[in-house]
Amino acid sequence: MERIREVWEKLDRFLKEVRSELKKVTWPQKKEIIGSTVVVIISVFIVAFFLGLVDVTLQRMLSYLIR
């Protein structure tokens, strides 16, 4: 029984500390979120294009070597 009480006290303390830390967080504004999302999407397209180009190039080189 004492062990259960100890666990609940630790959990309670942890949750209070979490709430305290969350109050200190500076959340990004909508404009910042949109800007970051655009950067991520553009970066993904650039990397995907590059990997696709490398894949096609290696595929053609391999097929040339096999023939």
N, C-alpha and C positions, 0 to 999 in steps of 0.2 A: 504494500500500500504506500509506503514511504517512497519507493522507487517511482511509482506513478505520479505522485505529487511533485517529485523532483523534476521529472520529465516535463510535466505541464508548466512548471515555473520557468524552466529553461525555454520552452516554446513561447511562453508569454513574453519573456524578456527579449527573445529574438524578434518576435513580431513588433514589439514596441520600438526596437532599434531600427528595424526595416522601415517602419513608418517615419521615424525621425530622419533617416537618411533620404527617403523619398521626398521629404519636404525641402531638402537642400538642392535637389536636382533642378537644373535649368533646362526646361524642355524647349526644343526647337520650335521656331515659328513656322507657320504654314509655308511661307515663301522659302525658307531654308529646306524644308522637307521636299518641296517640289523641285528645287534646284538640285539637291542631292540625288533625287530619283532620276532626273533627266541625265545627270552625269553617269549614273550606274547603267541606265538603259543604253546610252550611246557607247559606253565602254564595252558592254556585252556584245553589241552588234559589231564593233571593231574587232574584238577578239574572235568572235565567231567567223567573221569574214577571213581573218588571217588564218585561222585553223583550217577553214574550208579550202583556202588557196594552197596551203601546205599539203593537205590531204590529196587534192587533185594533182599537184605537182609530183608528189611521191608515188602516187598511183600510176601516173604516166611513165615516170622513170622506171618503175618496177616492171611495167608491161613492156617497155622498150628493152630492158635487160633480159627478160624471159624469152623474147622472140629471137 
